Amino acid sequence: MEEIKVIYASMSGRNQHLAEYVNNFLTTKGYPVINEEISQSDAFTLADYKKVILISYTYHDGDLPDEALDFYDDLNDVDLTGVEFALIGSSSTTHEHFGRALDRYFKRLTAKQATVIAAPVKIDRDPQATDYQRIDALLNALLAD
């Protein structure tokens, strides 16, 4: 099985926990995983993978995390044809633009010819049992081909 890349941005630890959950889900199914914090990840290597999971929080009222800005900008210069993505992230429904960072990633990735396999899984603060069910469904969809 080919390696799957998991990239995460986490301020409070929520998304790091989600990355660990995703990692455990994938390794239990026999997939090797490369797990990276977004500031340590190189967007120019994404085309080396067939499947990538991006986990990010939305900062304040819809902003990308500061530590993700270079990565996000570098996506402009990468051809992601043939790469499938799944997007997961925490936000807060108290913000005017709930989960907008994931929407921005979605637009950038699809503009660079990536395939985003389903709508992003947006989680209000701490994940609940139903959120994990949605993550499982998203991951199973990513693994389905």
Backbone hydrogen bonds, N-H to C=O, Kabsch-Sander energy under -0.5 kcal/mol:
donor,donor_aa,acceptor,acceptor_aa,energy
4,I,32,P,-2.3
5,K,51,K,-1.9
6,V,34,I,-3.4
7,I,5,K,-0.5
7,I,53,I,-2.9
8,Y,36,E,-2.3
9,A,55,I,-2.1
17,H,13,G,-2.3
18,L,14,R,-2.1
19,A,15,N,-2.4
20,E,16,Q,-2.2
21,Y,17,H,-2.4
22,V,18,L,-2.8
23,N,19,A,-2.7
24,N,20,E,-2.5
25,F,21,Y,-2.5
26,L,22,V,-2.6
27,T,23,N,-2.7
28,T,24,N,-2.2
29,K,25,F,-0.9
30,G,27,T,-1.4
31,Y,26,L,-2.4
34,I,4,I,-2.5
35,N,33,V,-0.6
36,E,6,V,-2.9
36,E,34,I,-0.5
38,I,8,Y,-3.1
40,Q,37,E,-2.1
41,S,38,I,-1.1
43,A,41,S,-0.7
45,T,42,D,-2.0
46,L,43,A,-1.3
48,D,45,T,-1.9
49,Y,46,L,-2.0
52,V,84,E,-2.7
53,I,5,K,-3.0
54,L,52,V,-0.5
54,L,86,A,-2.7
55,I,7,I,-3.2
55,I,53,I,-0.5
56,S,54,L,-0.5
56,S,88,I,-2.1
58,T,90,S,-1.5
59,Y,57,Y,-0.6
59,Y,63,D,-2.8
62,G,59,Y,-0.8
63,D,59,Y,-2.7
68,A,65,P,-1.8
69,L,65,P,-0.5
69,L,66,D,-1.3
72,Y,68,A,-2.9
73,D,69,L,-2.6
74,D,70,D,-2.6
75,L,71,F,-1.3
76,N,73,D,-1.5
77,D,74,D,-2.0
78,V,75,L,-1.4
80,L,78,V,-0.7
80,L,112,K,-2.7
82,G,113,Q,-0.7
83,V,80,L,-2.3
84,E,50,K,-3.0
84,E,82,G,-0.5
85,F,115,T,-3.2
86,A,52,V,-1.8
88,I,54,L,-2.4
89,G,121,V,-2.1
91,S,123,I,-2.5
95,H,92,S,-1.8
98,F,95,H,-0.5
98,F,96,E,-0.6
100,R,97,H,-1.7
102,L,99,G,-0.9
103,D,99,G,-1.1
104,R,100,R,-2.3
105,Y,101,A,-2.4
106,F,102,L,-2.6
107,K,103,D,-2.2
108,R,104,R,-2.4
109,L,105,Y,-3.2
110,T,106,F,-2.4
111,A,107,K,-1.9
112,K,108,R,-1.1
112,K,109,L,-0.5
113,Q,110,T,-1.5
114,A,109,L,-2.4
115,T,83,V,-2.8
116,V,114,A,-0.6
117,I,85,F,-2.2
117,I,115,T,-0.7
121,V,87,L,-2.6
122,K,120,P,-0.9
123,I,89,G,-2.9
125,R,91,S,-3.0
125,R,123,I,-1.0
131,D,128,Q,-0.6
132,Y,128,Q,-1.9
133,Q,129,A,-1.7
134,R,130,T,-1.9
135,I,131,D,-2.4
136,D,132,Y,-2.7
137,A,133,Q,-2.2
138,L,134,R,-2.2
139,L,135,I,-2.9
140,N,136,D,-2.6
141,A,137,A,-2.0
142,L,138,L,-2.1
143,L,139,L,-2.0
144,A,140,N,-0.7
144,A,141,A,-0.5
